[in-house]
Amino acid sequence: MALQGKGFVDEMRMVAMKLHTREQAREGEKEVKGPEERSISKWNPTVDGYLRFLVESKSVYDALEGIVDKPDFPYYAELRNTGLERSERLGKDLEWFKGQGYGIPGPSGPGVNYACYIQELSEKDFPAFLCHFYNFYFAHTAGGRIIGKKVAGKILNNKDLEFYKWDGELKQMLQNLRDKINKITLGWTMEEKNHCLEETERSFKYSGDILRLILSPV
Ligand code: HEM
């Protein structure tokens, strides 16, 4: 249930942290089920699996960044130019892999499913959309960066991908986005807030399907 008196992002974060496993984050409470929910140090990633993860992730960022770029929804302007956008950088990384001789798979898996779902929400359910927007960007700057480092160490000779670089101070950009979300949600009803929080589990489910690609045999 949504609480009153705190910035809403704190509540979104609290719900998200509980959905981590203890192996993923100290604040996690969920029981380990899928392989992606184990500690990353136990992962055995493959380059092909990681490439699929990057391609599918790009589908989701393409959708999120395309949606907020549209002028027809007033709230989306607030979510534009956060500095956290990842599509372009992922495009550069895929080019780099191509240059190294890897075949780039087409997007056809869980990222495309997720992008369709997000597109649908963006047209009819802004509180649920905002939940996915928050979780996808913040997950990437938290656990996502740990994944990037560990996976690069294991299979990419510590190559620093563009996906894990930001122009400017990341901490500040994250705080700016938190402030914007707090502002946007200030006038929300309890029902809208609860509806947004309830969507978090689905966000983990979709992201988990994409994360698992890193570990799946191709
Ligand atoms: C292997 C998978 C994952 C690992 C290892 C991981 C790890 C972590 C860690 C360590 C933090 C705490 C950061 C901090 O406050 O210091 C965190 C925060 C967070 N994670 Fe994850 N996570 C994973 C997957 C996910 C997924 C699938 C989602 C949702 C789609 C997610 C959403 C978040 C959010 C929203 C935060 C809060 C970020 C913030 O307040 O700045 N994480 N994660």
Residues whose N, C-alpha, C, O or C-beta is under 5 A from the ligand:
A	BS01	HEM	R13 A16 Q24 A25 E36 Y134 N135 F136 F138 A139 A142 G143 S203 F204 S207 G208
